[in-house]
Amino acid sequence: GRKGAEGFACAARAGEGGGSPRVPCAPRASDARPAFSGRETTDQGADRGNSSETASETAMAGAALPRYTGAFLGQRAARQLDQRLFQSFSVDSLMELAGLSVAEAVTMVSPPPGRVLIFCGPGNNGGDGLVAARHLRHFGYEPLVVYPRAPDAPLFRNLVAQCRALGIPVVPALGEDAAAADAPEAFDVILDAVFGFSFDPARGVRPPYEAPLRAMRRRAGGTLPPVVSVDIPSGWDICDGDCNGIGVTPSVLVSLTAPKKFAQRHLPAGVRHFLGGRFLPPALAEQYGLSGVMELYRSAALAGGPARQVVELWVSSDDDL
């Protein structure tokens, strides 16, 4: 998601292009936290407004989670906020915080031990995935990183070296290494760290990223581990969601800094939503309509939970606010 000043602004667009014009998506209302951990056999799911869950069941499911009533960021606001953060944070420091947030969310979805398949893209979302892989190894998981095209920059070379120093396989594609021969279905969790919010789905997806996105789409009758998407499901539009039908089917979303507009109306029913990154300065939070974000972390800790980099959210639909 985040684009730094040193040439990272266009990194997430590498390997993209072509595709059909974007078509409008029907809005989807928000739903409650599902009680899943492990494999799923359902399709992407019906619109949230058509959920069979009763109002009382929905209220009970969301009662234990903090309700998010802050702003949902569009493309312009998300870019501006990132640039403001880069005035006081380095790219690698924000990436470290983001990757730790993602790794903590994985532990809350599927506790260790377990095998985690991590698809990394060419930009900063891919860097978040590499950082998450390192933390997941320390948390007791066995990560495998699929990194089709690593940028030739010291930051990313160092992240790869850190993973390999921990014995984490980093391969360009599944099947390139004996440890990567298993199908995605053989893993306990899949981490989607391919494309960020700058991706333009109308341009389509070019090799070598077609295969990772295809592997993370839920198929009718298929069995796929939970897919945890970093900031935005890869292939989605920041406002309109998976309008072109080329995106990942998420089970879990980890929004970084603040949720993006698609998360308000376009997440499939049953997706668990986490917010990651306890680093937003108060002045910036107020300017972007996020004054209550930091309070979510404090409230979770004061309620007796551990102090985490991530908090699970109850995201209300517009009609609920």
C-alpha positions as CSV (number, residue, x, y, z in Angstrom):
1,G,0.0,0.0,0.0
2,R,2.4,2.8,1.0
3,K,4.4,4.5,-1.6
4,G,7.6,6.2,-0.5
5,A,9.4,9.2,-2.1
6,E,12.5,7.3,-3.4
7,G,10.9,5.8,-6.5
8,F,8.4,3.6,-4.7
9,A,5.4,5.5,-5.9
10,C,5.0,3.5,-9.1
11,A,6.4,0.2,-7.8
12,A,3.1,-1.5,-7.2
13,R,2.2,-1.0,-10.9
14,A,5.0,-3.1,-12.2
15,G,3.8,-6.1,-14.2
16,E,0.4,-4.7,-14.8
17,G,-1.4,-3.4,-17.9
18,G,-4.2,-4.1,-20.4
19,G,-7.6,-5.2,-19.3
20,S,-11.2,-4.1,-19.8
21,P,-12.8,-0.9,-18.6
22,R,-13.9,-0.8,-15.0
23,V,-17.6,-1.5,-14.4
24,P,-19.6,-0.3,-11.4
25,C,-20.0,-2.7,-8.4
26,A,-23.2,-3.1,-6.5
27,P,-22.7,-1.8,-2.9
28,R,-22.4,-4.4,-0.1
29,A,-23.3,-3.8,3.5
30,S,-21.0,-4.8,6.3
31,D,-21.4,-8.0,8.3
32,A,-20.3,-9.4,11.6
33,R,-17.2,-11.3,12.6
34,P,-17.4,-15.0,11.5
35,A,-16.2,-17.7,13.8
36,F,-13.8,-19.5,11.4
37,S,-10.3,-20.8,11.9
38,G,-8.9,-23.1,9.3
39,R,-10.1,-24.2,5.9
40,E,-13.1,-22.9,4.1
41,T,-15.1,-24.6,1.3
42,T,-17.5,-21.8,0.4
43,D,-17.4,-19.5,-2.6
44,Q,-16.9,-15.7,-2.3
45,G,-20.3,-15.4,-0.6
46,A,-23.5,-13.4,-1.2
47,D,-23.8,-9.6,-0.8
48,R,-23.7,-8.6,2.8
49,G,-27.1,-7.1,2.6
50,N,-28.4,-10.6,1.6
51,S,-26.8,-12.4,4.6
52,S,-29.0,-15.0,6.2
53,E,-27.8,-14.1,9.6
54,T,-30.5,-12.6,11.7
55,A,-30.3,-9.1,13.3
56,S,-29.9,-10.6,16.8
57,E,-27.2,-13.0,15.7
58,T,-25.4,-10.1,14.0
59,A,-25.6,-7.9,17.0
60,M,-24.2,-10.7,19.3
61,A,-21.4,-11.5,16.9
62,G,-20.2,-7.9,16.7
63,A,-20.8,-7.0,20.4
64,A,-17.4,-8.0,21.5
65,L,-15.5,-6.0,18.8
66,P,-14.8,-2.3,18.8
67,R,-17.0,-0.5,16.3
68,Y,-15.2,1.5,13.6
69,T,-16.9,4.8,12.8
70,G,-13.9,6.7,11.3
71,A,-13.2,7.7,7.7
72,F,-12.7,5.3,4.8
73,L,-9.9,6.6,2.6
74,G,-10.0,6.9,-1.2
75,Q,-7.0,7.0,-3.5
76,R,-6.1,10.7,-3.0
77,A,-6.5,10.7,0.8
78,A,-4.6,7.4,1.2
79,R,-1.7,8.7,-1.0
80,Q,-1.6,12.0,0.9
81,L,-1.6,10.4,4.3
82,D,1.2,8.1,3.3
83,Q,3.3,11.0,2.1
84,R,2.7,12.9,5.3
85,L,3.8,9.8,7.3
86,F,7.0,9.6,5.3
87,Q,7.9,13.1,6.6
88,S,8.5,11.6,10.0
89,F,8.9,7.8,9.4
90,S,11.3,6.0,7.1
91,V,9.9,3.5,4.5
92,D,11.5,0.6,6.3
93,S,10.3,1.6,9.8
94,L,6.7,1.8,8.5
95,M,7.1,-1.5,6.7
96,E,8.3,-3.1,9.9
97,L,5.3,-1.9,11.8
98,A,2.9,-3.0,9.0
99,G,4.5,-6.5,8.7
100,L,4.3,-7.0,12.4
101,S,0.6,-6.0,12.3
102,V,-0.1,-8.5,9.5
103,A,1.8,-11.3,11.3
104,E,-0.2,-10.7,14.5
105,A,-3.4,-10.8,12.6
106,V,-2.4,-14.2,11.2
107,T,-1.9,-15.5,14.8
108,M,-5.4,-14.4,15.6
109,V,-6.9,-16.2,12.6
110,S,-4.9,-19.4,12.7
111,P,-2.7,-19.9,15.8
112,P,0.7,-21.5,15.4
113,P,2.2,-23.9,14.5
114,G,1.3,-24.0,10.8
115,R,2.5,-23.4,7.3
116,V,2.0,-20.0,5.7
117,L,2.2,-19.4,1.9
118,I,3.1,-15.8,1.3
119,F,2.7,-14.2,-2.2
120,C,4.7,-11.0,-2.4
121,G,4.5,-8.3,-5.1
122,P,7.0,-5.8,-6.5
123,G,6.1,-2.8,-4.2
124,N,5.8,-2.0,-0.6
125,N,3.0,-4.5,0.0
126,G,5.5,-7.2,-1.0
127,G,7.9,-5.7,1.5
128,D,5.2,-5.9,4.2
129,G,4.8,-9.6,3.3
130,L,8.6,-10.2,3.7
131,V,8.6,-8.6,7.1
132,A,5.5,-10.6,8.1
133,A,7.3,-13.8,7.0
134,R,10.2,-13.0,9.4
135,H,7.9,-12.4,12.4
136,L,5.8,-15.5,11.5
137,R,8.9,-17.6,11.7
138,H,9.7,-16.3,15.2
139,F,6.0,-16.9,16.2
140,G,6.4,-20.6,15.3
141,Y,5.1,-20.9,11.7
142,E,6.8,-22.3,8.7
143,P,6.6,-19.6,6.0
144,L,7.2,-20.0,2.3
145,V,7.6,-16.8,0.3
146,V,6.8,-16.7,-3.4
147,Y,8.4,-13.5,-4.8
148,P,8.2,-13.5,-8.6
149,R,10.1,-10.3,-9.2
150,A,12.2,-8.7,-6.5
151,P,13.0,-5.0,-6.9
152,D,16.7,-4.2,-7.3
153,A,16.9,-2.0,-4.3
154,P,18.8,-2.3,-1.0
155,L,15.7,-2.3,1.1
156,F,14.1,-5.3,-0.6
157,R,17.4,-7.2,-1.0
158,N,17.9,-6.9,2.7
159,L,14.4,-8.1,3.5
160,V,15.0,-11.2,1.4
161,A,18.4,-11.8,3.0
162,Q,16.8,-11.6,6.5
163,C,14.2,-14.2,5.5
164,R,16.8,-16.6,4.1
165,A,19.0,-16.1,7.2
166,L,16.0,-17.6,9.2
167,G,15.8,-20.5,6.8
168,I,12.6,-19.2,5.1
169,P,12.5,-20.3,1.4
170,V,12.1,-17.4,-1.0
171,V,11.3,-18.6,-4.5
172,P,10.1,-17.0,-7.7
173,A,7.2,-19.4,-8.3
174,L,5.6,-22.5,-6.7
175,G,7.4,-25.6,-7.8
176,E,10.8,-23.9,-8.2
177,D,12.1,-25.5,-5.0
178,A,11.4,-28.9,-3.4
179,A,9.9,-27.1,-0.3
180,A,7.5,-25.3,-2.6
181,A,6.1,-28.3,-4.5
182,D,2.9,-28.4,-2.4
183,A,-0.3,-26.8,-3.8
184,P,-1.8,-23.8,-2.0
185,E,-4.4,-26.0,-0.5
186,A,-1.7,-27.8,1.6
187,F,-1.0,-24.7,3.6
188,D,-2.8,-23.5,6.8
189,V,-2.9,-19.8,5.8
190,I,-2.2,-17.8,2.6
191,L,-0.9,-14.3,2.9
192,D,-1.8,-11.9,0.0
193,A,0.9,-9.2,-0.2
194,V,1.0,-8.7,-4.0
195,F,-0.7,-5.4,-5.0
196,G,-1.6,-2.4,-3.0
197,F,-4.2,0.4,-3.3
198,S,-2.4,2.0,-6.3
199,F,-3.2,-1.0,-8.5
200,D,-5.5,-0.2,-11.4
201,P,-7.7,-3.3,-12.1
202,A,-8.9,-1.9,-15.4
203,R,-5.3,-2.5,-16.8
204,G,-5.5,-6.2,-15.9
205,V,-2.7,-8.3,-14.5
206,R,0.4,-9.4,-16.4
207,P,2.9,-12.2,-15.8
208,P,4.4,-13.1,-13.4
209,Y,1.5,-12.1,-11.1
210,E,-1.4,-13.9,-12.8
211,A,-0.6,-17.2,-11.1
212,P,-0.5,-15.8,-7.5
213,L,-3.8,-14.1,-7.9
214,R,-5.4,-17.1,-9.6
215,A,-4.1,-19.3,-6.7
216,M,-5.9,-17.0,-4.2
217,R,-9.3,-17.0,-5.8
218,R,-11.9,-19.2,-4.2
219,R,-13.4,-21.7,-6.7
220,A,-16.8,-23.5,-6.4
221,G,-16.3,-26.8,-4.6
222,G,-12.7,-26.1,-3.9
223,T,-10.9,-26.0,-0.5
224,L,-8.6,-23.1,0.2
225,P,-7.0,-22.0,3.4
226,P,-7.9,-18.6,4.8
227,V,-6.5,-15.8,2.6
228,V,-5.2,-12.8,4.6
229,S,-5.0,-9.7,2.4
230,V,-2.6,-6.8,3.3
231,D,-4.4,-3.5,3.2
232,I,-6.5,-4.4,0.1
233,P,-7.1,-7.7,-1.7
234,S,-4.8,-7.8,-4.7
235,G,-6.5,-6.9,-7.9
236,W,-9.2,-4.8,-6.2
237,D,-10.0,-1.1,-6.8
238,I,-9.6,1.1,-3.7
239,C,-13.2,2.3,-4.0
240,D,-15.1,-0.1,-6.1
241,G,-13.7,-3.5,-5.0
242,D,-13.3,-6.4,-7.3
243,C,-15.2,-4.8,-10.2
244,N,-13.3,-6.6,-12.9
245,G,-13.4,-10.0,-11.4
246,I,-9.6,-10.5,-11.4
247,G,-9.0,-10.0,-7.7
248,V,-8.2,-12.2,-4.7
249,T,-11.0,-13.7,-2.6
250,P,-10.1,-12.6,0.9
251,S,-11.0,-14.3,4.2
252,V,-9.3,-11.7,6.3
253,L,-8.4,-8.0,5.6
254,V,-5.7,-6.2,7.5
255,S,-6.2,-2.5,6.8
256,L,-3.0,-0.5,7.4
257,T,-3.2,3.0,9.0
258,A,-7.0,3.3,8.1
259,P,-9.6,1.2,6.2
260,K,-10.0,2.1,2.5
261,K,-13.3,2.9,0.8
262,F,-13.9,-0.6,-0.6
263,A,-14.0,-2.0,2.9
264,Q,-17.1,0.0,3.7
265,R,-19.3,-1.7,1.1
266,H,-17.6,-4.3,-1.0
267,L,-16.2,-7.0,1.4
268,P,-17.8,-10.4,1.0
269,A,-19.9,-11.6,3.9
270,G,-17.9,-13.2,6.7
271,V,-14.6,-11.5,6.1
272,R,-12.8,-10.6,9.3
273,H,-11.4,-7.1,9.4
274,F,-8.3,-6.0,11.3
275,L,-6.7,-2.6,11.6
276,G,-2.9,-2.5,11.9
277,G,-0.4,0.1,12.9
278,R,-0.3,2.0,16.2
279,F,1.7,4.9,14.7
280,L,-0.8,7.6,13.6
281,P,0.0,11.0,15.1
282,P,-3.0,12.9,16.6
283,A,-2.8,15.9,14.2
284,L,-2.8,13.7,11.2
285,A,-5.6,11.5,12.6
286,E,-7.8,14.6,13.1
287,Q,-7.1,16.0,9.7
288,Y,-8.1,12.7,8.0
289,G,-11.2,11.9,10.1
290,L,-9.4,9.2,12.1
291,S,-9.3,10.7,15.6
292,G,-10.8,7.5,17.1
293,V,-8.3,5.1,15.5
294,M,-5.7,5.2,18.2
295,E,-8.4,4.8,20.9
296,L,-9.3,1.4,19.4
297,Y,-5.9,0.1,20.4
298,R,-6.0,1.6,23.9
299,S,-9.5,0.3,24.5
300,A,-8.5,-3.2,23.5
301,A,-5.6,-3.2,26.0
302,L,-7.7,-1.6,28.8
303,A,-10.3,-4.3,28.3
304,G,-7.8,-6.9,29.4
305,G,-6.4,-7.9,26.0
306,P,-2.7,-7.9,25.1
307,A,-1.2,-4.7,23.7
308,R,-1.0,-5.5,20.0
309,Q,-0.1,-3.8,16.8
310,V,-3.5,-4.9,15.4
311,V,-7.1,-4.7,16.5
312,E,-10.1,-6.6,15.1
313,L,-13.0,-4.3,14.0
314,W,-16.7,-4.3,13.8
315,V,-17.3,-2.2,10.6
316,S,-20.8,-0.9,10.5
317,S,-22.7,-0.3,7.2
318,D,-23.8,3.3,6.5
319,D,-27.3,2.4,7.7
320,D,-25.9,1.3,11.1
321,L,-24.0,4.6,11.8
